[in-house]
Amino acid sequence: MMDVAMRENKEKGPTLLVLAAGMGSRYGGLKQLDGVGANGETILEYAVYDAIRAGFTKVVFVIRRDFERAFKEQVTARFEQMIEVDYAYQSMDDLPEGCGVDPMRSKPLGTGHAVWAARSIINEPFAVINADDFYGAKSYEMAVRYFKRSEERVEGKLNLGLVGFELMKTLSANGTVSRGICSVNDADQLVEVVEHTRIEKTASGPLSYGKEDQTASLSADVVTSMNFFLLRPPVFAAMEAQLSRFLKSGLAGMTAEFYLPEAIGKMVKEGRAEVGVLRSDEAWLGITYSEDRAGIVAALAELIGEGVYPEKLWA
C-alpha cells in the first residue's frame, strides 16, 4: 500500500516524463486510457507506481489538450496525492522560432517534439517513457541509480543514459512493430540507434522487413530502445536546434516525424553527448494491437498473484 506520506518524506528525485499524446492508430483508440489492471488501472499507472517506489518525485505527462479532461479524470486523479503531477502539451502551434508546418498537417511531429514540449517545466534530471509500455520495476531503479552516480557532463559532453531491452522480449505476436536497434561499444556506450519500422516475431527469431519486403534476421538479444532515455535539462537546447533544422529543411512534409532516438543519436555522432546503456532484463509489456491486450491483463494478474503489485495500486 502506498502512503501519501511517501511524497512528503522523499528527497528531491528525478522526474518521469511520460509521452501520452499519441492516438495509437493501430490499436484503435486511446490506449493510454485503457484499463488493464485488476481494478481498471492503466499501463501508465503501473509505470508511475514503479517510479514512485524507485525514487522519482515528479511526473510530467505530455498530452494533447483535446483529451486533457478525460485524462485527468480517468488517470491522474488516482495518484495525484502520491507524487507531484504536471502537464506539457504537444501542439503543432508550439515550434521553434521561425519554424512552421503545413497548415493541413494533422499527424503529430513525433517523440522528439513531444519531449521538447516539456522544456519549460522540467529543470531536473528526467527519464522519458512511453505511456503504453510496461518496463518493470527494476528498470526504474536502474534509472534512479544512474542519476545518483553520474555527472551532468563528461569531458564537455552531455552525460545521458538509455535503459535498453532485449529485442525478442519487446515484440508482439500479433503483427510487426517499430523498434530502435542499438549499436553499443565495449564501454557500454551507445554508438547509434537505427529505426527498423517493421519487425516481426517468428519461430526462428526477429525478422526485419525493409524496402520491397526484403528481410533481414536480427539477433534476439540485441539491445533495443523503447524510448526509456535518461536525460538532463541541457538536452532541450540541443533538441531545439535539431528540431529547427528538421522543420526548416522541408523534410517534415505531411507525415515525417522528429524521433527522440534519432535526435539523441545525432548528438552522439556530433560529439555533443555520451549515452550510457543500461541493460534491463525485465519482461517488457506493451499494447500495439488490440489483440495484445489479453496478454497484458494476464501478465499483470500473474505479477499481482506473485505479490509484485497489490491488487489495488492506490488503495
Order of alpha helices (4+ residues) and beta strands (2+ residues): alpha-beta-alpha-beta-alpha-beta-alpha-beta-beta-alpha-beta-beta-beta-beta-beta-beta-beta-alpha-alpha-beta-beta-alpha
